[in-house]
Amino acid sequence: MATEQSVDLVDDETVGLFTKAVLLAALTAGLAQISIPLPGPLVPFSLQPFGMFFAGLLLGPLWGGVALLLYILVGIAGAPVFSNANAGLGYVIAGQGTGGFLVGFLVGAVVAGAIAHRSIAPKPVADLSIPVQVVALTAAVSVVYAIGIPWMSFVTGLPLTRAAALMAPYIPPDLLKLGIAIAIVQGGYLAGR
């Protein structure tokens, strides 16, 4: 008589983290639709940074990065998940100079997760102090601008200083979003506390 054996190919923790990454990718796509298109070479004002903030704080560097990578790949594949229902590889590479900011969100989630959790595996959100969260998300915002502004300058043909000047008004709202994201995470609204 043959006996049946169950084989777990992936442990429950990995399945849970992947599920959360998928949910955060979907949340980022939804937040991207809450956006205001701006004229000329300006990138749209959107709530996309919240996705990066939540991914880094809740999932750490590895799974936070996976969440934003999934978001970007779904958009490249043609699903209208980027701000103002944009999609496609062309939009990421050359569309309005926004591709650098999208790539910046991915790298920013990894940086925020690495600083906040100081390991590949995410810690419970309750173990993350508010000052560490502020530093982590400020670093993430800095990374987004460090990647996004030169990319925007290259794609639009604007001088780097002009592209930086165009993006300067976005900094205060991004810092406000940072504070709101920390309040949401501390309140346990996304962590299920």
N, C-alpha and C positions, 0 to 999 in steps of 0.2 A: 504494500500500500504506500502510495506517495503521500508525503505530508506537505502541506502548504506552508510557506514561509512568507512573511511580509518583509519587504525591503523598503526602507525609507531612503529615497534618493536625495532629498533635501530636508534638513531639519525644520522644525516648526518655527524657530526663531527667524531663520532666513526667509521662510514663506511670509511671516508676519512683516518683516522689514521690506520685502519686495512689494507686498500689498500696500503698505504705507507709502512707498515710493511712487507707486502707480496713482494712488489717491492724491498725493501732493502734485504730481505732474498734471492731473486733471484739474486740481484746484488752481494751479498756475495758469492753465489754459483759460479757465473761467475768469480769473482775475485780469488776464490780459484783455478781455473783452470790455472791461470797464476802463475805457481809455478815451482820450481826447486827441483827435488828429490835429497837428499843428502845421502851419504853412511852411513852405520852403524846405530847407534841409533839416529842420527840427524833427527830432524823433517824437513819437506820440507820448503824451503824458499818460501813464497807465499804472495799474496796481500790480503789475508783474513782479516788482521787487519783493512783494510779500511772499511769493512762492519760494524765492531764493532764501529769504530770511527763515521761513518755517522749515524748509528742507534742511538747512544747516543746523538749526537749533534742535529740531526734533529727531533727525536721522543721522547726524554726524557726517563726517566727510565722505565716506564711501557711499552710503545709501542716499544721502542728500545729493551727491553728484549724480547717482543713478536716476533720481527723480527728475532732475533738470535735463539730463541727457535724454531720457524718455520723452520729455516735453519737446525738446528741440527735434529729435528724430521723427516724432509724429508730425510736427509742423513741416519738416523737410519732405516727408512722404506725401504731403498735400492736404492734410487736415487743417482747416482754417483756425488754428489755435493761437497764432501770434496776434499782437494787438490789432484791433480793427479788422479781425477775421482774415488776416493775411496768412499766406502759407507758401511753401516751396523753397527749394534750394536757392533759386535766384533771389528771393526776398532776403534770405540769410546772408548771401554773399554780397549782393549789390543793392538791395532794396533800401532806399532812404538812409543808408549808412547805419541801419539798426543791427546788422549782423554781429558787430563787435559787442554790442550790449547784450545780445542773446548769449553769445559765447561767454561774456563776462558774468552773466547770471550763473552759468554752469560752474565756472571757476570760483566765483564768489561763494556759492553754496559749499563747495569743497573747503575753501579757506575758512568760512564761518564755522563749519563743522569741526575742522581740525583745531581751531583756536578754542572753541567752546568745550569740546569733549576731550581734547588732547590725546586722542586715541582713535583707531579705526572704528571700534565698537562704540555705539552711542550710549551715553550715560542717561539715567533718568533725568528729565528736565528739572525736577526739584533739586537735583545736585548741582545745577549750574547757577552760579551767583550772577546777580544782575550786572555788576561791573564787567565780568568776563563776557556776558552776552553782549553788552554795549561794545566792548573792544572787538569781539568777533564780527558783529554786524557792521561796525564802522570799517573794519578791514575789508569786508565783502563789498561794501559800497565803493571803497577806494579801488578795489580790483576791477569792478565793473567800469568805472570811469577810465582807469589806466588802459583797459583793453578797448573800450568803446570809442573813446575820443580819437585815438590815432586811426582806428578803422574807419570811423565816420569821415575824418579828414581825407583819408586815401580815396574812399569811394566817391565822396562829393567833390573832391578837388579843392576843398577849402584849406587854407593854411592851418596848421595845427593850433596856433594861438587863437584863430577865429573860431575853430570848432570848439575849443575849450571855453571860450567866452560865450558861445551859444549854449553850452551845457551848464554853465555856472548857475543859472536860475533854477535848475532841477535839484541842486544840492539841498537847499532847505526842505523842500517837500520830501526828499528821500530820507533825510534825518528824522522828519516827523513820522514817516512810515516806519522807520527803525524803532522809534519809541512805541508806536502802536503795536508793532509786531511783538516786542518784548512784553508789553502789557497783556496781549492775548495769550502768549505762551505761559507767562507767569500765572495768569488766571486759570490755566488748565483747560481752556476752551478747545484746544486741538489735541491735547495729550490725554484726554479722557480721565482727568483727575476729578 
